[in-house]
Amino acid sequence: MPSLQHRGVSLVELLVGLALGLFIVAIATSLLVARLQSHRELLLQSRLMQDLRVAADIVARDLRRAGYWGEAGAASATRANPYTALTVDAPGSESIGFRYSRDEHEDHGVDANEQFGFRLHEGVVEMLLGGRWQALTDSSTMTITAFSITPELQEITLEGFCATPCPPPSTDCPPRQLVRSLAVSISGRAATAAALVRTVRSHVRLRNDPVVGQCVH
């Protein structure tokens, strides 16, 4: 019987095999890195949007209380609501100041803990509480690039509110209800990904509408 001869792998075949193996490993590694990078970007985007929405919700929830006065129904006929002031420097302002009552028993005065506000300061949205500005957003996770508040005002004439007709050309009679709302926009950039920027917008309808003008008796 002829003897069986065993021939090993040549150096060229070994090098070709190693090259193919390294090529496959390189492709798999690049796909894995791309997948991890995509997953990381999705996580950063999700966290950024969540942080922006939380900040926008806090701003909207507190703004809706602007002008609240516990004794508005009982005292509005004799004294004006001291909490109606709403300070916005200009359309698209980066700050706003407002008031609302926090006392169970109205002391007929606006205290320091009843004055509130929001502003953009050095990449952070801050909230005025107890006379001090406190950070609302975390600068370690995101930088606020834009914070704008644009007021919108609509006047509704209270026809039939007065017992007697208003003499023309009266500018105060009949009274008018000021329906106030605010367009809030917050833009932020992820602290660890400068190219990742997102914006959250909300429309806040203020609940405590003031009434201007009066009936002529």
C-alpha positions as a Markdown table, in Angstrom:
| # | Residue | x | y | z |
|---|---|---|---|---|
| 1 | Met | 0.0 | 0.0 | 0.0 |
| 2 | Pro | 1.3 | 3.5 | -0.8 |
| 3 | Ser | 2.1 | 5.5 | 2.3 |
| 4 | Leu | 0.0 | 8.5 | 3.2 |
| 5 | Gln | 1.9 | 11.7 | 3.2 |
| 6 | His | 0.7 | 14.6 | 5.4 |
| 7 | Arg | 1.5 | 18.1 | 4.2 |
| 8 | Gly | 1.2 | 21.0 | 6.6 |
| 9 | Val | -0.1 | 24.5 | 5.9 |
| 10 | Ser | 2.3 | 26.7 | 4.0 |
| 11 | Leu | 3.5 | 30.0 | 5.3 |
| 12 | Val | 1.6 | 31.8 | 2.5 |
| 13 | Glu | -1.7 | 30.0 | 3.4 |
| 14 | Leu | -1.2 | 30.8 | 7.1 |
| 15 | Leu | -0.6 | 34.5 | 6.3 |
| 16 | Val | -3.7 | 34.6 | 4.0 |
| 17 | Gly | -5.8 | 32.9 | 6.8 |
| 18 | Leu | -4.6 | 35.3 | 9.4 |
| 19 | Ala | -5.3 | 38.3 | 7.1 |
| 20 | Leu | -8.9 | 37.1 | 6.5 |
| 21 | Gly | -9.4 | 36.5 | 10.2 |
| 22 | Leu | -8.1 | 40.0 | 11.0 |
| 23 | Phe | -10.3 | 41.5 | 8.3 |
| 24 | Ile | -13.4 | 39.8 | 9.7 |
| 25 | Val | -12.5 | 40.8 | 13.3 |
| 26 | Ala | -12.0 | 44.4 | 12.1 |
| 27 | Ile | -15.5 | 44.5 | 10.4 |
| 28 | Ala | -17.1 | 43.0 | 13.5 |
| 29 | Thr | -15.4 | 45.4 | 15.8 |
| 30 | Ser | -16.4 | 48.4 | 13.6 |
| 31 | Leu | -20.0 | 47.2 | 13.6 |
| 32 | Leu | -19.9 | 46.8 | 17.3 |
| 33 | Val | -18.4 | 50.3 | 17.9 |
| 34 | Ala | -21.0 | 51.8 | 15.5 |
| 35 | Arg | -23.8 | 50.0 | 17.4 |
| 36 | Leu | -22.5 | 51.2 | 20.8 |
| 37 | Gln | -22.1 | 54.7 | 19.5 |
| 38 | Ser | -25.6 | 54.7 | 18.1 |
| 39 | His | -26.9 | 53.3 | 21.4 |
| 40 | Arg | -25.0 | 56.0 | 23.4 |
| 41 | Glu | -26.4 | 58.8 | 21.2 |
| 42 | Leu | -30.0 | 57.5 | 21.7 |
| 43 | Leu | -29.4 | 57.4 | 25.5 |
| 44 | Leu | -28.0 | 61.0 | 25.5 |
| 45 | Gln | -30.9 | 62.2 | 23.3 |
| 46 | Ser | -33.5 | 60.5 | 25.5 |
| 47 | Arg | -31.9 | 61.9 | 28.7 |
| 48 | Leu | -31.6 | 65.4 | 27.2 |
| 49 | Met | -35.3 | 65.4 | 26.1 |
| 50 | Gln | -36.4 | 64.1 | 29.4 |
| 51 | Asp | -34.4 | 66.8 | 31.3 |
| 52 | Leu | -35.8 | 69.5 | 29.1 |
| 53 | Arg | -39.4 | 68.3 | 29.4 |
| 54 | Val | -39.1 | 68.1 | 33.2 |
| 55 | Ala | -37.8 | 71.7 | 33.3 |
| 56 | Ala | -40.5 | 72.9 | 30.9 |
| 57 | Asp | -43.2 | 71.1 | 33.0 |
| 58 | Ile | -42.0 | 72.8 | 36.2 |
| 59 | Val | -41.9 | 76.2 | 34.5 |
| 60 | Ala | -45.4 | 75.7 | 33.1 |
| 61 | Arg | -46.9 | 74.4 | 36.4 |
| 62 | Asp | -45.6 | 77.3 | 38.4 |
| 63 | Leu | -46.6 | 79.9 | 35.8 |
| 64 | Arg | -50.2 | 78.7 | 35.8 |
| 65 | Arg | -50.4 | 79.8 | 39.5 |
| 66 | Ala | -49.4 | 83.4 | 38.6 |
| 67 | Gly | -51.9 | 85.9 | 40.0 |
| 68 | Tyr | -53.6 | 83.5 | 42.4 |
| 69 | Trp | -55.2 | 85.3 | 45.3 |
| 70 | Gly | -57.1 | 83.4 | 48.0 |
| 71 | Glu | -59.5 | 86.3 | 48.6 |
| 72 | Ala | -60.1 | 87.3 | 45.0 |
| 73 | Gly | -63.8 | 86.5 | 45.1 |
| 74 | Ala | -64.5 | 88.2 | 48.4 |
| 75 | Ala | -62.3 | 91.3 | 48.0 |
| 76 | Ser | -62.2 | 92.1 | 44.3 |
| 77 | Ala | -65.0 | 94.6 | 44.6 |
| 78 | Thr | -63.1 | 96.8 | 47.1 |
| 79 | Arg | -59.4 | 96.1 | 46.5 |
| 80 | Ala | -57.4 | 95.2 | 43.5 |
| 81 | Asn | -55.6 | 91.8 | 43.4 |
| 82 | Pro | -52.0 | 92.6 | 44.5 |
| 83 | Tyr | -50.6 | 89.5 | 42.7 |
| 84 | Thr | -51.5 | 90.3 | 39.1 |
| 85 | Ala | -48.1 | 91.7 | 38.2 |
| 86 | Leu | -46.3 | 89.8 | 35.5 |
| 87 | Thr | -42.9 | 91.1 | 34.5 |
| 88 | Val | -41.5 | 90.1 | 31.1 |
| 89 | Asp | -38.8 | 92.4 | 29.9 |
| 90 | Ala | -39.6 | 92.0 | 26.2 |
| 91 | Pro | -41.0 | 89.4 | 23.7 |
| 92 | Gly | -38.7 | 86.5 | 23.7 |
| 93 | Ser | -37.3 | 87.5 | 27.1 |
| 94 | Glu | -34.9 | 85.2 | 29.0 |
| 95 | Ser | -36.5 | 86.1 | 32.3 |
| 96 | Ile | -39.9 | 86.5 | 33.9 |
| 97 | Gly | -41.2 | 87.6 | 37.3 |
| 98 | Phe | -44.6 | 86.8 | 38.8 |
| 99 | Arg | -46.5 | 86.5 | 42.1 |
| 100 | Tyr | -49.1 | 84.3 | 43.7 |
| 101 | Ser | -50.4 | 84.0 | 47.2 |
| 102 | Arg | -49.1 | 81.2 | 49.5 |
| 103 | Asp | -50.8 | 82.3 | 52.8 |
| 104 | Glu | -53.7 | 80.4 | 54.2 |
| 105 | His | -54.9 | 83.7 | 55.7 |
| 106 | Glu | -54.2 | 86.7 | 53.4 |
| 107 | Asp | -52.2 | 89.4 | 55.1 |
| 108 | His | -53.0 | 91.9 | 52.4 |
| 109 | Gly | -49.3 | 92.2 | 51.3 |
| 110 | Val | -46.9 | 90.5 | 48.9 |
| 111 | Asp | -44.2 | 88.8 | 50.9 |
| 112 | Ala | -40.7 | 87.8 | 49.6 |
| 113 | Asn | -41.8 | 84.1 | 49.5 |
| 114 | Glu | -44.7 | 85.0 | 47.2 |
| 115 | Gln | -42.5 | 86.5 | 44.5 |
| 116 | Phe | -41.2 | 84.0 | 41.9 |
| 117 | Gly | -39.4 | 84.0 | 38.6 |
| 118 | Phe | -37.4 | 82.1 | 36.0 |
| 119 | Arg | -34.3 | 83.2 | 34.1 |
| 120 | Leu | -31.4 | 81.9 | 32.0 |
| 121 | His | -28.1 | 82.4 | 33.8 |
| 122 | Glu | -24.8 | 81.0 | 32.5 |
| 123 | Gly | -26.3 | 78.1 | 30.7 |
| 124 | Val | -28.7 | 77.2 | 33.5 |
| 125 | Val | -32.4 | 77.9 | 34.0 |
| 126 | Glu | -32.8 | 79.3 | 37.5 |
| 127 | Met | -36.0 | 79.7 | 39.6 |
| 128 | Leu | -36.6 | 82.4 | 42.2 |
| 129 | Leu | -37.6 | 80.9 | 45.5 |
| 130 | Gly | -37.7 | 82.8 | 48.8 |
| 131 | Gly | -35.8 | 85.7 | 47.3 |
| 132 | Arg | -32.9 | 83.6 | 46.1 |
| 133 | Trp | -32.2 | 82.2 | 42.6 |
| 134 | Gln | -31.8 | 78.4 | 42.6 |
| 135 | Ala | -30.7 | 76.1 | 39.7 |
| 136 | Leu | -33.6 | 74.3 | 38.0 |
| 137 | Thr | -31.4 | 72.5 | 35.4 |
| 138 | Asp | -28.2 | 70.5 | 36.0 |
| 139 | Ser | -25.2 | 72.0 | 34.2 |
| 140 | Ser | -23.3 | 68.7 | 34.5 |
| 141 | Thr | -25.8 | 67.0 | 32.1 |
| 142 | Met | -26.8 | 69.8 | 29.8 |
| 143 | Thr | -26.2 | 73.4 | 28.9 |
| 144 | Ile | -29.3 | 75.6 | 28.2 |
| 145 | Thr | -28.6 | 77.4 | 25.0 |
| 146 | Ala | -31.9 | 79.4 | 24.8 |
| 147 | Phe | -34.7 | 80.1 | 27.1 |
| 148 | Ser | -37.5 | 82.4 | 25.8 |
| 149 | Ile | -40.9 | 83.5 | 27.1 |
| 150 | Thr | -43.2 | 85.3 | 24.8 |
| 151 | Pro | -46.4 | 86.7 | 26.3 |
| 152 | Glu | -49.7 | 86.6 | 24.4 |
| 153 | Leu | -52.7 | 88.8 | 25.4 |
| 154 | Gln | -56.3 | 88.7 | 24.4 |
| 155 | Glu | -59.0 | 91.0 | 25.7 |
| 156 | Ile | -62.6 | 89.7 | 26.1 |
| 157 | Thr | -65.2 | 92.4 | 26.5 |
| 158 | Leu | -67.7 | 91.4 | 29.2 |
| 159 | Glu | -70.9 | 92.4 | 27.4 |
| 160 | Gly | -73.9 | 92.4 | 29.6 |
| 161 | Phe | -71.8 | 92.5 | 32.8 |
| 162 | Cys | -72.9 | 96.0 | 33.7 |
| 163 | Ala | -76.5 | 96.6 | 34.9 |
| 164 | Thr | -76.8 | 99.9 | 32.9 |
| 165 | Pro | -75.5 | 100.6 | 29.4 |
| 166 | Cys | -72.1 | 102.1 | 29.1 |
| 167 | Pro | -72.0 | 105.7 | 27.9 |
| 168 | Pro | -70.0 | 106.1 | 24.7 |
| 169 | Pro | -67.1 | 106.6 | 24.1 |
| 170 | Ser | -66.1 | 105.0 | 27.4 |
| 171 | Thr | -62.8 | 103.2 | 27.5 |
| 172 | Asp | -63.3 | 101.5 | 30.9 |
| 173 | Cys | -66.9 | 100.4 | 30.5 |
| 174 | Pro | -67.8 | 97.6 | 30.0 |
| 175 | Pro | -65.0 | 95.8 | 31.9 |
| 176 | Arg | -62.6 | 93.5 | 29.9 |
| 177 | Gln | -61.1 | 90.3 | 30.9 |
| 178 | Leu | -57.4 | 89.9 | 30.0 |
| 179 | Val | -56.8 | 86.4 | 28.9 |
| 180 | Arg | -53.0 | 85.8 | 29.3 |
| 181 | Ser | -50.8 | 83.1 | 28.0 |
| 182 | Leu | -47.1 | 82.5 | 27.5 |
| 183 | Ala | -45.2 | 80.7 | 24.8 |
| 184 | Val | -42.2 | 79.0 | 26.5 |
| 185 | Ser | -39.2 | 77.6 | 24.6 |
| 186 | Ile | -36.2 | 75.8 | 26.1 |
| 187 | Ser | -33.2 | 74.6 | 24.1 |
| 188 | Gly | -30.4 | 72.6 | 25.6 |
| 189 | Arg | -27.1 | 70.9 | 24.5 |
| 190 | Ala | -25.9 | 67.7 | 26.0 |
| 191 | Ala | -22.8 | 68.3 | 28.2 |
| 192 | Thr | -20.9 | 65.4 | 26.7 |
| 193 | Ala | -22.1 | 65.8 | 23.1 |
| 194 | Ala | -21.9 | 69.4 | 21.9 |
| 195 | Ala | -23.6 | 68.5 | 18.6 |
| 196 | Leu | -26.7 | 67.1 | 20.3 |
| 197 | Val | -29.1 | 70.0 | 20.7 |
| 198 | Arg | -32.9 | 69.7 | 21.3 |
| 199 | Thr | -35.7 | 72.1 | 21.9 |
| 200 | Val | -38.9 | 71.8 | 23.9 |
| 201 | Arg | -41.8 | 74.2 | 23.5 |
| 202 | Ser | -45.0 | 74.6 | 25.6 |
| 203 | His | -47.9 | 77.0 | 25.7 |
| 204 | Val | -49.0 | 78.1 | 29.2 |
| 205 | Arg | -52.5 | 79.4 | 29.7 |
| 206 | Leu | -52.5 | 81.5 | 32.9 |
| 207 | Arg | -55.5 | 80.7 | 35.1 |
| 208 | Asn | -56.0 | 83.9 | 37.1 |
| 209 | Asp | -57.2 | 86.4 | 34.5 |
| 210 | Pro | -57.4 | 90.0 | 35.7 |
| 211 | Val | -60.4 | 92.2 | 34.8 |
| 212 | Val | -59.7 | 95.8 | 33.8 |
| 213 | Gly | -62.3 | 98.6 | 33.7 |
| 214 | Gln | -65.5 | 99.0 | 35.6 |
| 215 | Cys | -69.2 | 99.7 | 35.2 |
| 216 | Val | -70.5 | 103.2 | 35.3 |
| 217 | His | -73.1 | 103.7 | 37.9 |
